[in-house]
Amino acid sequence: MKLGIIGNGRAAWAFAGTWRRIGWPITGIAKRGEPIDELVNSSDLILVAVTDRNIEEAAESIPETNAIIFHPSGALPALRGGFSLHPLKSLPPAGEPSDLEGTLLVFEGAHRDVAQSIATAAGARFAEISAEAKIRYHAGAVFGSNYIAALLDIAEELIAIDGAREDIAALARSAIDNWAAHTDARRFTGPAARGDADVMQRHAAALRDSPELAEIYRLLAARIVAAAK
């Protein structure tokens, strides 16, 4: 299928890289606001890969076309009778190697057969959700990616050992591996999972000068204590 892309960010780069790998043609890539008539006229599919706040405006600006319009947002519903196809993956910055192989692509909207054929050709996995479920699903994706990155920033700040960035990343990977391997209380480690109130109180005391971090710690510890029972 011939793909035209509007946008030049992470998702545009990932879909373009995947399209090139599987040997499907790309008719053009246009930044938002650039002329798109030629791209629209020669495409079977048009990917609107701009920021969420601009997707609706960009989709509405596309002239009448027989091409199927889709977007990669995990938060917004399909537009103009097309579909959304959200990669459940933390995508690298535009310009770095990016591919959707092995990624779960989450579909919503019309033309399920087309979306599934994209996933199959890409070597990706496929799932479907309703438009009503998308925003809660996307909030979960934020917890599973963006907020992990924010927590790693906090870990790096508190550990405060020069050159330990890769070691902190390895620590996080080991926790993710443990979580993936177990669905019971064994998915947790640390003082909250052990019910070690003394250590948790000492942590809280050490974070007194950072009330925001202390509150994040308290909320997450309470969640682990309740889940590990």
C-alpha positions in Angstrom: 0.0 0.0 0.0 1.3 3.5 -0.9 1.7 5.7 2.1 1.7 9.5 2.3 2.8 11.0 5.7 1.9 14.3 7.2 4.2 15.1 10.0 7.9 14.5 10.8 8.1 13.5 14.4 8.7 10.1 16.2 5.7 8.3 14.9 6.2 9.5 11.3 9.7 8.3 11.5 8.7 4.9 12.9 6.1 4.3 10.3 8.3 5.5 7.5 11.2 3.2 8.6 8.8 0.3 8.8 7.4 1.0 5.3 10.8 1.1 3.8 11.9 -2.1 5.5 8.9 -4.1 4.1 9.3 -2.5 0.7 6.0 -0.6 0.4 6.2 2.8 -1.4 6.1 6.1 0.4 4.5 8.8 -1.9 5.8 11.7 0.2 6.4 13.2 3.6 5.1 16.7 4.3 5.4 18.8 7.4 2.1 20.2 8.7 1.2 23.3 6.6 3.2 22.2 3.6 1.4 21.5 0.2 -0.1 17.9 0.3 -2.2 17.7 -3.0 0.3 15.5 -4.8 0.8 13.3 -1.8 -2.9 12.9 -1.3 -3.6 12.1 -4.9 -1.0 9.3 -5.2 -1.6 7.5 -1.8 -3.7 4.6 -0.7 -3.2 5.6 2.9 -2.5 8.9 4.6 -0.8 8.9 8.0 -1.5 12.1 10.0 1.4 11.9 12.4 1.4 15.3 14.1 0.9 16.2 17.8 -2.4 15.2 19.3 -3.6 18.8 19.6 -3.1 19.3 15.8 -4.4 15.9 14.5 -8.0 16.9 14.0 -7.1 20.2 12.2 -4.5 18.4 10.0 -7.0 15.6 9.1 -9.7 18.1 8.2 -7.4 20.0 5.9 -6.9 17.0 3.7 -8.8 17.4 0.4 -11.5 14.9 -0.6 -9.7 11.7 -1.3 -10.2 7.9 -1.8 -7.2 7.3 0.4 -7.8 6.0 4.0 -6.8 8.5 6.6 -5.3 7.1 9.8 -3.3 8.5 12.8 -1.1 7.0 15.5 -2.5 8.7 18.5 -3.4 6.5 21.5 -5.7 9.1 23.0 -7.8 10.3 20.0 -10.5 8.4 18.1 -10.3 7.7 14.4 -11.2 10.6 12.0 -12.9 10.9 8.6 -14.0 7.3 8.5 -10.5 6.0 8.9 -8.7 4.4 11.9 -6.1 4.9 14.5 -3.1 2.6 14.9 -1.2 3.3 18.1 2.2 1.7 18.7 2.5 0.6 22.3 6.1 1.5 22.4 8.4 4.4 23.5 9.5 5.6 20.1 13.1 7.0 19.7 13.6 10.6 18.5 13.2 11.3 14.8 16.4 10.6 13.0 17.4 7.6 15.1 16.7 4.0 13.8 13.1 3.2 14.4 10.9 0.3 13.4 7.6 -1.2 14.5 8.6 -4.9 14.2 7.5 -6.8 17.3 5.4 -3.8 18.6 1.8 -4.1 19.7 -0.2 -1.9 17.3 -3.5 -1.0 18.9 -6.4 -0.4 16.4 -9.6 1.6 16.7 -12.0 2.6 13.9 -12.9 1.3 10.5 -10.9 -0.7 7.9 -9.8 -3.3 10.4 -8.6 -5.6 7.6 -6.3 -2.8 6.3 -4.8 -2.1 9.7 -4.3 -5.8 10.4 -2.5 -6.2 7.1 -0.1 -3.4 8.1 0.6 -5.1 11.4 1.2 -8.5 9.6 3.5 -7.0 7.0 5.4 -5.1 9.7 5.9 -8.2 11.8 3.9 -6.4 14.6 1.3 -7.7 17.0 -2.3 -6.4 16.7 -5.0 -5.5 19.2 -8.3 -3.7 19.0 -10.0 -1.3 21.5 -13.1 0.9 21.3 -13.0 4.6 21.0 -14.5 5.0 24.5 -11.6 2.9 26.0 -8.8 4.9 24.3 -8.2 7.7 26.8 -7.9 5.3 29.8 -5.7 2.9 27.7 -3.5 5.9 26.8 -3.2 6.9 30.4 -2.0 3.4 31.1 0.6 3.7 28.3 1.8 7.0 29.9 2.3 5.2 33.2 4.2 2.4 31.5 6.6 4.6 29.5 6.8 8.4 30.2 6.4 8.0 34.0 9.0 5.3 34.2 11.4 7.7 32.5 10.4 10.4 35.1 11.0 7.9 38.0 14.4 7.0 36.6 15.3 10.7 36.7 14.3 10.7 40.4 16.4 7.5 41.0 19.4 9.1 39.3 19.0 12.2 41.4 18.8 10.3 44.7 21.4 7.6 43.9 23.8 10.5 43.0 26.7 8.3 41.9 28.7 9.5 38.9 28.7 7.2 35.9 25.8 5.0 37.3 23.2 5.9 34.6 23.6 2.5 32.8 23.5 0.7 36.1 20.2 2.5 37.0 18.9 1.5 33.6 19.9 -2.1 34.3 18.2 -2.0 37.7 15.0 -0.9 36.0 15.3 -3.6 33.3 15.7 -6.2 36.0 12.6 -4.9 37.8 10.7 -5.0 34.5 11.9 -8.6 33.8 10.7 -9.7 37.2 7.3 -8.0 36.8 6.8 -9.7 33.4 7.7 -13.1 34.9 5.3 -12.9 37.8 1.7 -11.8 38.3 1.6 -12.4 42.1 3.4 -10.5 44.9 6.7 -11.8 43.6 6.6 -9.1 41.0 7.6 -6.6 43.7 10.9 -6.3 45.7 12.1 -3.9 48.3 10.9 -2.6 51.7 7.3 -2.0 50.8 6.9 -5.5 49.4 8.6 -6.9 52.6 6.5 -4.7 54.9 9.7 -3.2 56.3 8.1 -0.1 57.9 11.3 1.0 59.6 13.2 1.4 56.3 10.2 3.2 54.7 10.1 5.6 57.6 13.8 6.3 57.3 13.3 6.9 53.5 10.5 9.3 54.3 12.8 11.2 56.8 15.6 11.3 54.1 13.1 12.9 51.7 11.8 15.6 54.1 13.5 18.3 52.1 11.7 17.2 48.9 8.0 17.0 49.8 7.0 16.3 46.3 9.3 13.2 46.1 8.2 12.2 49.6 4.6 12.2 48.4 5.4 10.2 45.3 7.3 7.7 47.4 4.4 7.4 49.9 1.8 6.8 47.2 3.8 4.2 45.4 4.8 2.4 48.6 1.1 2.3 49.7 0.2 0.8 46.3 2.9 -1.9 46.7 1.9 -2.7 50.3 -1.7 -3.2 49.3 -0.9 -5.2 46.2 1.7 -7.5 47.9 -0.7 -8.7 50.6 
